Amino acid sequence: MQAEITTEHRWLERLLGDWDVSADAITGPPAQSTWTEHVRSLGGLWVVCEGRGLMPDGDKAETLMTLGYDPGRDRYVGTWVGSMMNYLWHYDGILEPTGNVLTLHCEGPDFEHEGKRLPYQDVITFIDDRHRTLTALVRKGDEWTKLMEMHYWRRG
């Protein structure tokens, strides 16, 4: 049985390719990138995003994000893992009507209070086909707080 590839699955193709990643290059590709990401398709139903780079302390790190679409739930789904932590993040997301913003909801550890959990969001925003951002947010109480924002610039 082969799953049907839908319009929502095809949206994920926007992520395909090789990207330079920077926390501070907001007006153009970074002169020297400390992170790169390679995104490939898995049968047209999933994308696999493989990141490699340096942490702020200079240690090497790798990340792996999977994203797909679940037609039965009408939701984008996926996971994220990184070599810098031992937690598997599970995504549940919605694409905004503009088609440029995918908000991925998840729950994860409260790094300030061991054993507690908090709601998080990873928001992928396409500025254009060559530039996108990933903004990580955490909700403490009633407020969402930005943890980081990474800029992705398509190579080539």
Secondary structure, 3 states (H helix, E strand, C coil): CCCCCCHHHHHHHHHCEEEEEECCCCCCCCCCCCEEEEEEEECCCEEEEEEEEECCCCCEEEEEEEEEEECCCCEEEEEEEECCCCCCEEEEEEECCCCCEEEEEEEEECCCCCCCEEEEEEEEEEEECCEEEEEEEEEECCEEEEEEEEEEEECC
